């Protein structure tokens, strides 16, 4: 017993010599945060959403490591899109997205901040030299291996006597057994149910506030750009409600409009009223006062879209919120105006209405046109007009076929969502914007082949990872095993 106590003291000394403070860990991870921060992926909604969700899970992992007496251990797999253009050879799974970013996947399994920080930096091929300048007395950390990097190998009797879990055994077991939907639901159902029950009063309050404000202001809808928690959303609606009571006269011009709570205030390219969640009532008041001017600019924007359509044989210019960055009305008008002037000067010989029924979106971060699987053309604002003409002619028939297939997929997706919701007695089944219709259809078809009593009364989100959200929503990857 005395020997075990001495060993435990020695273990604490070793661990303390290899431990960072929370502040040091954040400083050490600054190059990583800069490479993956969602705010730098404005032109790439899918990559931004994946990084945002992964950062939430990473921050939770780091917070747990700093909790006194933390002993529970579950390897956490994360995926990030890194702002790099050239592939790097490493021992982690990598792939390049269509936008050219490097997708890096790795599993966190370390029990101290230093090892975790170094694993993250090494996995993303980022320098670890700046970590050595911190006040940490440890040997240089080697790249992540399949076993835990431990200075002392403890005898199995130590874990049997103390009741602590053997990290090497847990890691080996996690690597042997791949996470499956049934096993994950079995482990996380209780936690999700507890969080869901706790959130039910707030969910009812949110629905009440949304209905009351929509009716009072005669709004078409109230939305949120990001997946904020229920409490956060209620707070935002309370703020809007107070503004309605204080300044009812400035809200006369919102009838029939959609209000979106997002990162900044203004009017979006889609014509929605944006209220920045970090702005105070003074900023919101200015937006409502400027609505008449926004509506005038919106009419000019629609006229500009029609003129572009006429120059391109009747192809419709559209803006898709799920696939494009959140642009203000002013930003989108400048993009359209620049593209229109280039087309007008080039005088392309498109036959009137020859491309009627086709769709296109404008992108400012591409240099070559492409055809999306959903049927719309993705046209760079800097595209050469002659090259654009030939590309559209060559892909017109394929675009029509894709549009027809898109309509069929949307119908099939809606039917499968309704069937799955009814079959499993779900309270709600939805997907993240980054999950395509084809992925959702595949996911629902395979779900319907399973018996899943765990899902009764739950909120199920189809995503790219496993997670229990703070309000009890269950997130599962669309390609679950």
Residue, then its C-alpha position, 0 to 999 in steps of 0.5 A: x500500500x505504501x509503495x502504491x501511495x509513493x507511486x501515485x505521488x511520483x505520478x502526480x509529479x510527472x504529470x505536473x511537469x508535463x501540464x500546461x495552464x489553460x491560458x498557455x494551451x490557448x496561446x500554444x494553439x493560436x496558429x491552429x485556431x488561425x488556420x481553421x477559424x470559421x470566420x475565415x471561411x466566409x466563402x465556403x459555408x460547408x467548411x465553415x460549418x464543419x470547423x465550427x462544430x469541431x471547434x465546439x467539441x475540441x473546446x469541450x475536450x480541453x475544458x474537461x482536461x482542466x477539471x479537477x479529478x477528471x478521469x473519464x476518458x473517451x477518444x474524440x475524433x475531429x475533422x477540420x478544414x485547414x487553410x493550406x493549398x499544398x498537400x502534406x504527408x502525415x499519418x492522419x487521414x487527409x483529403x482535399x475539398x472542392x474548394x482546395x482546403x485540406x481536410x484533416x481528421x485525427x483522434x484525441x486520446x491524451x489526458x493532459x493539455x500539453x500532449x493534446x496541444x502537441x497532437x493537434x499541431x502535429x496532426x495539422x502539420x503546424x510548427x510546435x517550436x513555439x510550445x517549447x518557449x512555454x514554462x513546461x519541463x518535458x521532453x520533445x513530444x513525438x508525433x501521435x502514435x497508436x499508444x499513449x506516450x507515458x514516461x512510466x508504464x504502470x503495472x496492471x495491479x495499480x489500476x485494479x487497486x485504485x479503480x483508475x482506468x488503464x488509458x492504454x487498454x481503453x485506447x486499444x479498445x477504442x481503436x479495435x471497436x469502431x463506433x456504431x450507431x447502436x453503441x453510441x445511442x446506447x451510451x448517450x441516450x440517457x444524457x440526451x434525454x436528461x438535456x432534452x427534458x431540461x430544455x422543454x420549458x425553454x423550447x415552449x417559451x421560444x415557440x411562444x415568443x416566435x409566434x407572438x413576434x411574428x404575428x405582432x410584426x406580421x413577419x414571414x419567418x424568424x430564423x437563426x444563421x447558426x445553431x445557437x442554444x435555445x436559451x440564447x435564441x430566447x434571449x434574442x427574441x426577448x431583446x427584439x420584443x423590448x425594442x418593439x415595446x420601446x420603438x413600435x413606430x420604426x417596425x412598420x416596414x417589416x411586414x412580410x419580411x424574414x428576420x435572421x439573427x446572425x453575426x452582423x446587422x443589415x439586409x442580406x442578399x436574399x432580402x432578409x433583415x439581419x440583426x447582429x447578435x452582438x449589436x445593441x438596440x441602437x444598431x438594430x434601430x438604425x437598420x429598421x430606420x433604413x429599411x425603405x432605402x434597402x427596399x429601393x436597393x433591392x428593386x435595383x438588384x432585381x432589375x440587374x438580375x433580369x438584365x444579366x438574364x437577358x444577356x445570357x439567353x434567359x438563364x436565371x440568376x439566383x442566390x442560395x443561402x445554404x451554398x453561398x456566403x452570407x452577403x449583405x445587399x450592398x455586397x451582392x449588388x456590387x458583385x452583380x453590377x461588376x458582372x453585368x458591366x463585363x457581360x454588356x461590354x462583351x456582347x455575347x451572342x446568346x439567342x433570347x430565351x434559349x437558356x430559359x429554365x436554367x439557373x446560375x449563381x455568382x461566386x467571387x472566389x473562383x476562376x473557372x465555371x462549373x456545374x453543381x450536382x443540383x443543376x445550377x451553374x457556378x459562375x466566377x465574377x472574373x470569368x472570361x465571357x467567351x469561355x463562359x459562353x462555350x461552357x454554358x452551351x456544352x453543359x446546358x443539357x446536363x444542367x437540365x437533367x441535374x435540375x430534374x433530378x434535384x426536384x425528384x430528390x427533394x420530393x424523395x427526401x421530404x417523404x423519407x423524413x416524414x416516414x422516418x419521423x413517424x416510424x421512430x416517433x421522433x419529435x423532430x428530424x432535420x439535417x445540417x445545411x452541409x448535408x446534401x439531399x443525396x446524403x440525407x436520402x441514403x441516411x434515412x433509407x438505412x435508418x428505416x432498416x433498423x429498430x431504434x427504440x432509443x429515438x422515441x420523442x427525440x430531436x435527431x439531427x443528421x450531421x457529419x459527426x456524433x454529438x449530444x447538443x446542449x439542448x438534448x438534440x442527437x447528432x449522428x453522421x449521415x454515413x453512420x455505421 
